[in-house]
Amino acid sequence: MTLSTDPAVDPLARELLQSVVDVARAIFGAQAGSVCLLDEEAGELVFQAVSGRGEESLVGRRFPAGRGIAGWVAASGEPMVVDDLGANRTFDRDFAESTAYVPTALMAAPLTHGSRVLGVLEVLDPAPQARAGLPGLDLLAMFARQAAAALRVIAERSPAPEPVPDRAAALGLLADLEELLRRQP
């Protein structure tokens, strides 16, 4: 499966990722959220969708895949929650400052397909109760897995000129996930 990291290539993927970020941000009460996809050839993560602070300037921006917490999550394939970014050595403060938004806390989860990491979903400055324990991180990880599954539907669709069923399937997965997440305590 190949996912393009060029946001102009597939409008459906871009729309899906934006929906994922918007819903995750709302569910976790976060100030911002983002999805970065891994560009394996370049060894970079690329912002594909951003919601909240920084959304006007980050889409398409790239950074080294081994850098910061998103890089750690992409490399390890494990979700992460950090309550105090000022005390975390993995946090790339210089990069955050270059975006004009420096969060104090974050949650991040890999978008995975099988054992392969496709990218990272982050929510920045989520509400304290959202990041208070393992259930919140598990919820974000589940959300990221569902987003990756929807991306897989888009990436594997046939080149036939009938994208409507694929669009419906991808957006249906997202709607089902949003319903499930809204029912969580």
Secondary structure, DSSP 8 states (H G I E B T S, - for coil): ------TTT-HHHHHHHHHHHHHHHHHTT-SEEEEEEEETTTTEEEEEEEEETTHHHHTT-EEETTSHHHHHHHHH---EEES-GGG-SSS-HHHHHHTT---S-EEEEEEEETTEEEEEEEEES--GGGGSSHHHHHHHHHHHHHHHHHHHHHHTS-SSS--HHHHHHHHHHHHHHHHHHHT--
